[in-house]
Amino acid sequence: MSIPPIAEVEVRLSAARQAGYTNLSFVEGDLTDPVFVNEQISELKPDTIVHLAAQPSAPYSELDGEHAAYTQKNNNDSTRNLLWSIRENGLADRTHFIETTTTGVYGAPGFDIPEGLLDVTTQGGRDKVPYPGMARSWYHMSKCNDINNLQLSNVQWGLTITDLRTAIVFGTETEDSAKSLDLRTRFDFDFFFGIVVNRFCAMAIGNFPIAIYGKGEQSKPYISLEDCVESIAGAVERPADPGDMRILNQVTKVESVLSLGQTIRREAESLGLDVTLEHVPNPRIENETHRMQIENGAFLDILGDVRCTMAQGIVQALKALLEHRDTLLKYRDRFMKE
């Protein structure tokens, strides 16, 4: 559930055009339908495709076997249809395919996370290999499967790939979306679709203790919405070399869940709110003290300057939620799984 409400597509398009963005069009369709996908690719013959569509919730994918199957079929079918349509329309040597996957594919390894392929040495020799799928949810594993297909299309067809491994996104607006209320982005706060930053901010506004799973000392990667969008644009403007597969860790900050809760409490108290933290039993199988170390130098070269800090993004979220506090209070039961 999104707070605030999101305008219909036609209203959003109108608002964008009024703001000066005239090169927009919208086609409604299902990327899991190969016929629809092929129609679009054959007509547009795109130089660049930015693939953002997915069922994005780990908790949703963990509900039961049906939800796990839907998540993986939806996400993997969509990506595979796009890749094969590029191939079958003779565009593999000219199209740059960009996908936002997730840093969740890394899991919680006991070594520094690279940005790119792993350099592996064994008794038999040395080679560079893809990072193994160490995901901890059926959603994140769907993205591991996507990555395997991205690499296969690169190796077999020479398709130029940029894999943006996106961290947890915080903040509510970009310079462009702030130009109109009708351009607002979704702000899901519920247990299944609300990412940890959103849920913690909603708890702070909704007179609900910020629920820290277990010790909360595990580190997580983050990036602001503003920096996420700007870096996607940067990846388009500075494409991978033809025929290469580029992997970028779309991360600007690493912070523990406990530290995140403390930061949100501090910023909420500066707005006059009374906020508490509460440690609750961890429903997930995870290392509660993992210290993530993740390389992001190549990504920062694409991003340039960081535009939005964690504190700034949290204040954005808190102020946006305060405008809808009465509505939020009606749905406090959605903060946690029943």
Order of alpha helices (4+ residues) and beta strands (2+ residues): alpha-alpha-beta-alpha-alpha-beta-beta-beta-alpha-beta-beta-alpha-beta-beta-alpha-beta-beta-alpha-beta-alpha-alpha-alpha
